[in-house]
């Protein structure tokens, strides 16, 4: 009858020596500096692209919101604003804005 030890024997053993395995090469400081420069360059490029993308999205959102605010500022001497059917208009703008911010 097999024991638990037999069932979970994966065939490896422990040894004091590395059995002749080669040691991986180490990178020089110059190689590491070159690699770090490449990583920094990639990070900077990605940051610039993301910044451009978000600036573009903010401008799109601004174009959807500012006209509403400018129209609300018209005729400041009037105490009331008549806005029939505003629910449909507002929902449409909300959909446009969320398409930009969540899309």
Secondary structure, 3 states (H helix, E strand, C coil): CCCHHHHCCCCCCCCCCCCCCCCCCCCCHHHHHHHHHHHHHHHHHHHHHHHHHHHHHHHHHHHHHHHHHHHHHCCCCCCCCCCCCHHHHHHHHHHHHHHHHHC
